[in-house]
Amino acid sequence: MAPMTGLGEEMHALVERMYPLCRSITGDGVRATLDIVGEHIPLQVHEVPTGTQVLDWTVPQEWNIRDAYIADSTGRRVVDFAASSLHVLGYSVPVSATMPLSELRGHLHTLPDHPAWVPYRTSYYKPEWGFCLAQETLDAMPDGEYEVRVDSTLADGHLTYAEHVVPGQITDEVIISCHVCHPSLANDNLAGIAVATYLARALAEQSPYYTYRFIFAPGTVGAITWLARNAERVDRVKHGLVLACAGDSGQLTYKQSRRGDAEIDRVLEHVLRASERPHQIKEFTPYGYDERQYCSPGFDLGVGSLSRTPYAGYPEYHTSADDLDFVSPEAMADTLAVCREAFAVLDRNRNYVNLSPYGEPQLGRRGLYDSLGGRSDAKQAQMAMLWVLSLSDGEHTLLDVAERSGLPFDTVAAAADALHGAELIKV
């Protein structure tokens, strides 16, 4: 693959392509987004009919929109869906009317503290219509009659989600999930979609140990739908990561799984600490993104969440200021790099058993010391072999060895490979 700087530019270009589309929890905007992702990685797209029972939820009616506007008495559109998909309350029912501003105000949403920004608002499960606009636009609207039109449909249809699978050496799975339901919000979550797409491409160039399943689904009801349709095989999921808000300039944030000590938790914490990147580790809370669905007590999957500035943690969150300038190629490349580093550790983290546990085996006659000759880290590599032999009791993983010894994980894993090749340890 291209160097990380080039990948960052490619991911930003992907975000730019998806940005204008009007996405929601259902509808053609989701399909169009998945079509674009499908140009980069093959996707299996699933359509789940309206009315389908999914755990405690029901797949809702499908929403699509063609046009929407508020026009003044001269016919000028003062609020126009064509300018931004954020201008319409998500899931607005159709309306075609003329009304005074005093009546219209009850259907308008603004951000008085940020008068130039347009908020993102939805009404998924309550029939409603409305518009989102800048406070300064509303302030400039004189009293009078306004033409109001929302050309939308809310009818039986489908909920759409997609999967991409990178086959592994074993059928145990790692899931990487990101939500695809937000309209023109670059960080939340187009950056996450882009990073997931390029992570899938990177893993496909390797021969991973685990099978990696990427899930592109609407938030909440989409993840619940995936769980409902995969309940009988969800025991294959050994680890997981939700990707969101992956492109802003903030430091990386890892939110632990509900368990708090899942292997994915330990891996991300180790990688972030070892990389010396600025970061924070947050404990699980049952609010945020779809980690809360995968971690719900009935499933209790070891799924954490990786973001930069976390959920609702930046003023631009769920506003028009979360635009293409708010996300950067450098930040997305950094998020991707951390994902690749983390899954490289996860993929190689094993429990080994020492096949010569009585006393220290003679490494020299097996050529293991000779193999270190001339290496600048020969002493470190030798210590890694001794640590692996010492802790290969079937109880400790290579990550345990790295953390207890203070040695880099890659050095420990290389030592394990050498010892395994010499038939001194086994998985």
N, C-alpha and C positions, 0 to 999 in steps of 0.2 A: 504494500500500500504506500501511498504518498507520505512524505514527512508530515508530522503533526501540524505544522503551520499550514501546509496545503490542505490538510483535512479540515482544519478549522474554517478555511475559506469555503470549502465545498459544503460543509454543514450549514454555514450562514446562508449560502445560496439556496440550499434546500428550504431553510426557514422562510426565506424571501418568497419562494414559489408558493408555499402553503399559506402564507400570511393573509392574503385577501379573502380566502374562502370562508364562508359562513358555516361554521361547525356548530353542532349541538349534540345532544345525547342520541339523536337519531337523524336520519335524513341524508340527502344527496351530498351535503358538505363533507360528512364523514367519508362517504364513498369516494368522493373526488380526492380527499386527502390520502386515503389508502391507495388509490390509483397511483398517486405520485410516489409514495413510499415503495409501491410495487415495481416501480421502474428501477429501483436500487437493489431490492432483495425480493425474492419470490414470496408471495403471501397466499395463505389459505384464508379466504374471506367467508365468514359465516353470517347468515341472515336468520334472525330469530323473530318469528311472527309476533305482532301485537297480541296481547292477551296471554302469552305463554307465562306460566307460573315459574318463577325462578327464586327458590328459597322463599323468603317472606314477601317478595316483591312480585310485581306483574310487569311484563314488558309493555311500555306505554304506546300510545299512538305515535305515528311518525309525523314529524314536523318538517315542512319545507316552505321556503319563502322565495318569492320572485322580486318583490319590490315593496318599498315602504317609504313614506315621506310625510312631513308636515309642510304645507304650503300656505303662504300668506294671501291676502286678498288680491295681490297682483299675479298670483300663480307661482311666485318664486319659492323654491324649496328651501326652507330655512333649516330643516333637518332632513337628511337624505341617506337612506340605506345604501345607495350606490357609492357613497363616499366612504362609508365604513360599516362593516357588519355589526359593530358595537352599538350603532344608533337604535337598534330595535331590541326591546325586551325579549330575551330568548323564549321561544315557544309562544309568542304572541298569537292570539286567535285573530281571524280576519276582522277588519273593521273598515268601513267607508262612511265617513260622516263629516259634517261641518259643525263646528262648535266654537263658543267663545273661549278665549284664553283662560278665563276663570274656571271653566269646566275642564279644560285640557290639562291644567296644572296637576290634577290628581293622578294623571297617567305619565308624568314626566319625572325623570330621575337625573339628578345632578350631583356634583361634588363641590359644595360651597367653599370648602377649604382649599381646593385646587380648581379654580374657576375655568382654567383652560383645558382641563382633562374631561374625557367622556367616561363614565363608569360602565362596568359590565354587570348587567343584572339579568336574572332569569325568573321564570315562573313555570317550572316544569310540570307541576302536579296540581296547579290551580288555574282554571281558565281565566286568562287576563290578557290585556294588551297594554302596550306602553312604549315609550321612547326614552332613550338615554342621550343626553346632550351636555355640552359644556355649560356651566353656570353663566358664563359671559354671553353665550348665545341666547339663553333664556332672558337674561337681563335686557338684551337688546330687542326683545319681541314686544311690540306695543299691544295694548289691549285691542281686541277686535275679533273677527271671525277667522278661523283657520280650517283649511281642508285637511282632514286626517285620513290616511289610507295605509292599511297593512294588507298586502296581497299575499296571504299565506294559506296553507292547508294544514289541517290537523286531522289525520284520518288513519284508519288501520293500515299498517305497513309492516316495517321490520326494524329491529335494532341490529346494527351492523358492527362486527368486530373482526379482527384478523389476527392470524398467528404466523410466525416464521420459526422453523425448527432447524437448528444446527445439530446434526447427529453427532453423538459422542461414542466413546468406546463402551460405555454402559448406558442403560436405559434410565438410570436415576437422573432426575431433571433439576436444572436451575431455571427459574422463571425470571424474566426481566419484563416488567410491566410499565406502560406509560399511558396516560389518558389522552384521548384524541377528540374531546368534546368541546373545547373552548374555541371561540371565534378568533378574531385578530388580536391575539396576545402572544407575543414572540417568546417570552421566557416561560410562560405558563399556558401551553406546554409544548410549543413547537420546538424549542431547543431540546427538550427531553426526547421528543420523537426523533429528531435528527441524530442525537448522540446514540440512541438505541439502534437506529438504522446502521450507523457506521460501526458500532460495536458488533453487530451481527455479521457485517462483512469481514471484520477483522478475525472473528472467531472461526468463520468459514474457511479462512486461509490456513488454519491450524488443524490439528487432529485432537480436539479436546477430549478430556476424560469423561466429563459429564455431557449429557444432552442439554442443550440450551434452547429454551422455548421463549420466544418473544411474543408478548401479548399487547396488541394495540386496540384499546377498548375505551368506550365512553366511561367517564368517572362514575364511581359508585355502582349504578345499575349495570354497567358493562362488566365490571369485575365480578359482581354478584352473579351475573348471567354465566360468565366463564366458570365460576366455581360450581354453580348448579349443574352445568352440562358436563363437568369433569369430576364430579364428586367421587365416582367409583375408582378413579385412577389418580386422585390427588395425592395418594400416599407415595407416588413416585417423586413428588416435589421435595427435594432435600434442602434446597436453599432458594432464596429469591431476593430480588432488589426492585424497588419502584424508583423510576427516574422521573424527576420533575424539577422545574426551575433550574435548568442545567447551563444557562448561558449568561447570567448576570455577573457583575464584577465582584460580588461578595465572596468571602471565604467558603470553602466547602463545608457542608454540614451533613453529618450522618445521623439519622434517627434509628435507634435500635428497634429490633423486633419486640413483640410483646414479651417474649421469653427473656430478653435482655442478655442472654448468654449463648444465643445460637451461634453456630460456626460463622455465618456471614457477618454477625456482629463483631466477632473477634478478628476476622480477616480485615474488614474495613478499618477498624480501629488500629490494627497493626500497620496496615499499608499507609494510612494517613500519618500516623506518628513517625514511621520510618522514613517517609518522604520529606519530613520536616516542612510540609506545606502548612500554612495557617489553616486551622480547621476547628470545628467544634463537634462534640458528640452529645447528642440529646437522648434522653430516655424516651421510651415509647409513651405516647398518649393516644387515646382512641379518637383522635380528630386529625384531619389532614388529608392525605391522599389515600390510594387504595391499599396501602399496607394494612389499614385497619380492617379491610375485608379479608385479606389473606391471613391475618393474624387473629381473626375472630375465634373465640374459644373452641368452637366445634371443629375448626380446621387447624388452628394453632400452628400455622406454617412458620418456618424461620425466615421471615421476609422483613428486611429493613428498607429504608428509604434514603436515597442520596440526592442532595440538591446543593445549590450554592446558598444564596440567602433563602431561608426556609419559608414555608407556607405563610402567606400574609405578613411577611417580615420586612417588606419594603413598601414605601409609599405608592410606587407605581403599580403594585399588585392589583389585578382586576380593573385596570383603567387603560385608556388609550395611550398612556405614557409607557406602557409595556410594549414598545414598538421595536422596529428593526434596529434602531440605534441603541436600544437598551441592552441588547445581547451582542456579544463580540465573538469573533472567530477564536481568539486566544482563550477565552473562558470555556467555550465548548470543547476546544482541543484539550484543555486541562482536565475537564470532567471526563472526557473519553479516555485520557491517559490513566486516570485513577481507576476507572472501570477495568481497563485492560490489566493493570497491575494487580487489582484485587482478584480478578478471575484467574490470573496466572497463579496466584497463591492458592486459591481455593481448589483449582484443578490439580495441583500437585500435593495437596495436604493429605497425607496418609498416616495410618498407624502401621508401624513395622514391628516385627519380632526378631530379636537377635538369635541367630542360629548357632552361635558360639558364645553362650552367655557365661560360661565358667572361666573367669579370668579374661584378660584382654587378648583377643586373637592377634596373631603375628601378622601385621599389615605389610611388613617389608617383603616377606617371601611371596606375597600375592601381588607385588608390584605396585601397591597403592601409594607407598611413599615415593617411589620412583616417578610416579605419574605427576607428582607435585613439583618436581625439580624445575627450577627456573621461574616458577610462578611468583609473582610479587606478593601474593597472599597465601604463600605456602603454609605458613604457620597457622593462619586462620582456617585454611582448608583442613589441615591436620586436626585442629581442635574440633572442627565441625564433625569429622569422622568419629572422633572419640565421644563427642556428645550424642551423636545419633546412636552409636553402639550402646551407650550407657542408658539411654531412655527408650530404646526399642524393646519395650516390654508388652506391646499390644495395647497399652493404656494411653500412651502419649503420642500425639501427632507431631508432624514436623514443625507445625506452628508452635506447639508447646516447646519443642527443642530450641527454636529460634528465640522465643521470648525468654526462656530460662537462661540460655547461654549468652544472650545479647548479640548473637551473630546474625548477619543478614539472612533472610529466608532463602534467597537464591543460593547462597553458599551452603546452607544446610541441605537443601534439596539436591544440589550437585553431589554432596557427600553421600547422601542416601542412594543416589543413582550408582555411584561408584561401588558402594558396599553391596548393593543389590546385584550388580554385575559380577562381583566376586563371590556371590552366593553366601554372604555373611549375614544378610538379613532377608526377610521375606515379608510381603504384605499380609 
